[in-house]
Amino acid sequence: MNRLALVLAGSAVLAVATLTPASAATHSAGEVDTVTSCGSSGLQSGLSTRVCAEVTGTTVAFYGTVGLAGPPSPGGPGPAPKELITTLSTEVVGSGAAPTTQTRQVVFTSANLQVRGAATTVPCGSTVRGTFAVASFPWAPRPVVHEVVIPC
């Protein structure tokens, strides 16, 4: 084989390799992707809050997020740390079972934070509701809610 043919063959292989998506080779037939979705944001304790769900097959894990409701004041010292009481509840709608609830105390500075709940496995076709509440004196919680349907 002469040099020109070898160079052309190598170029053809390289061109095909760069056109093949990398993700096509990384998924096996049994793998299930994780789908993340979030509900609408709400204001609680003067902060922006949201509840999100990560669904992988029939497993769902909810988490709440807390962030600033707007940009910090320019040139200011930034917001003072704020002690928060967070409550994250998960329930299968219509199952009759009591919701799983966790309460945590966290300190919010100015960086976004996540409060994660335990993962739950439920039957496909179920609707699962996550509720995230944040309280800080003198503000009462105003929970945000997000529901997901587990695909079959």
N, C-alpha and C positions, 0 to 999 in steps of 0.2 A: 504494500500500500504506500503510495507516495505521500509526501508531506501535505500537499494541498488537500487531498481526500481526507486525511486524518484531521486537519484543521476544520474542514467543512462538517465532518461528522461530529466533532466536539462542539462546534457552534450550534448545530441542530439540537443536540441533547441539552445544551444549556438553555436554548430558547424555549424548548418544551418544559423544562423544569421551572423556569421563571413564570410561565403561564399557568401552571397548575397551582390552585389555591392551597396554601399551607394547611388550612383547616380540614381539607378533604382527607388528609392522611392522618389527622390526629384523633378522629372519632372512630371508635369501634362500634359494631352493631348493637351492643348492649348498653352503651352509654346514653344517659338522658341529660339534656341541657337544663341548667337552672334558669328560670324566668323570674325576673324581679319586677314588681309593680308597686306603685305607691298611691296612696289616697291624696286627697286635697290637703294643702297645708292649712294650719289654723294658728291663731294667736293664743298663747297661754302664758301667763306670768310675764307678759311683755316680750315673749320670745316666739319665734316661728317654729312650729312643731309639725311633724308628719309621721304617719305610720306606713311601713312598707312590708311587703311579703316576698320571700324567696321560695319559689316552688320548684322542687326537683322530684319528678315522678309523682308519688302520692305523699311526699313529705313537704311540709310547709313550716317555715320559720319566720316569725314576725319580728320586726325591730322598729323602735321609735327613733326619730332624729330631733335634735334641738339645735337651733342656730339663731343668729341675730335676725331680728325682724327687718332690719335695714342696714345700710352701711354705717360704720362708726363715724363719729364726728371727726372731721379733719383737724389734726393738731391736738386733739384731746388725749387724755390719758387712757382712753378705752374704758369699757364697762368694768365695773367692780365685780369680782367673783360673786356668784349667786348660788345659794344652797337650794336645790330642787328636790322635791319628792316626786318620783316618777312611778306610774302604775301602768304595766303592760298586761293586757288580758287577751286570751285567745279562746275562742269557742267554736264548736261545730254547730252551725245553725240548725235548729230543729231536732237535735239529738237528745235533748232532755238532760244532758250531762252539764254539770256546773262548769263555768269557765275556769281555765287555768290562769291564775293571776300572780304576778310578781311585783313587789314594791321595792324600789331601791332609792337610796339617797345618793345624789351626785352633786358635784360642784361644777357649775358652768362658768367658764371664763369667757373668752370671745371666740374660741375655736368650736366648730361644729362637733357634736358628739352623738354617739349612737348608744342606745340602750337595747341590748339584744335579749330575746326570749328563747326559750327552749324550742327545739324542733319537734314537730308532732307529725305522726303518720296517720292518715285518715283514708277512708275508702274513696275511690275515684267517684266523681260526680258530686261530692260533698261541697257545701259552701262553708267556708271558714271565715270568721270575722275576727279582726284584730282591733283592739282599742288601746290608744295611748293617751295618758293624762299626765299633766305636769302641774304641780302646785308649788307656790312659794309665797310666804307671808308678804303681803296681805291678800294675794290673789288666790281664788279658788280654781280648781281645774275646769277646763272646758275641753273634754276629750275629742280627739280626732279618730275617725273610724275608716277601716278599709276592709272590703270583703273580696275574697277570691274563690273561684270555683276550680276544684281539682279536676283536671282533665282525665278522661278515660282512654 
